[in-house]
Amino acid sequence: MFGKVVGSVLGASIAERSGKSGALGGAAGLVVSRLVRRSPLTALLVGGAWLGHKLYRRNQEREAKAAAATAEPNTPAPPKAPDVPLPPGT
């Protein structure tokens, strides 16, 4: 039962990320569910990798928000004088 849940969650997330109907996600979910059923160690490995990835993404988002909050706003550059030669005698 646990393997089916993990497989469906993984398959749905891959299908969502790729934007396709889910053939790739379904295949990945099937492979993961079989591996999880056969070996509890694989279940721990897959779960740990998934959790580590989630925490890594959350940290990246927090750093991006902090950088955006402390960044100075861009100000436009002053207009540049045109490069027109002056008429003679001025």
Contacts in CASP RR format, 6 or more apart in sequence:
PFRMAT RR
TARGET T0000
AUTHOR 0000-0000-0000
METHOD contacts of the structure
MODEL  1
MFGKVVGSVLGASIAERSGKSGALGGAAGLVVSRLVRRSPLTALLVGGAW
LGHKLYRRNQEREAKAAAATAEPNTPAPPKAPDVPLPPGT
2 36 0 8 1.000
2 43 0 8 1.000
3 32 0 8 1.000
3 33 0 8 1.000
3 36 0 8 1.000
3 37 0 8 1.000
3 43 0 8 1.000
4 33 0 8 1.000
6 29 0 8 1.000
6 32 0 8 1.000
6 33 0 8 1.000
6 36 0 8 1.000
6 43 0 8 1.000
6 46 0 8 1.000
6 47 0 8 1.000
7 26 0 8 1.000
7 28 0 8 1.000
7 29 0 8 1.000
7 30 0 8 1.000
7 32 0 8 1.000
7 33 0 8 1.000
7 36 0 8 1.000
8 29 0 8 1.000
8 33 0 8 1.000
10 25 0 8 1.000
10 28 0 8 1.000
10 29 0 8 1.000
10 32 0 8 1.000
10 46 0 8 1.000
10 50 0 8 1.000
11 22 0 8 1.000
11 25 0 8 1.000
11 26 0 8 1.000
11 28 0 8 1.000
11 29 0 8 1.000
11 32 0 8 1.000
12 25 0 8 1.000
14 22 0 8 1.000
14 24 0 8 1.000
14 25 0 8 1.000
14 26 0 8 1.000
14 28 0 8 1.000
14 29 0 8 1.000
15 21 0 8 1.000
15 22 0 8 1.000
15 24 0 8 1.000
15 25 0 8 1.000
15 26 0 8 1.000
18 24 0 8 1.000
18 25 0 8 1.000
32 46 0 8 1.000
35 42 0 8 1.000
35 46 0 8 1.000
36 42 0 8 1.000
36 43 0 8 1.000
36 46 0 8 1.000
END
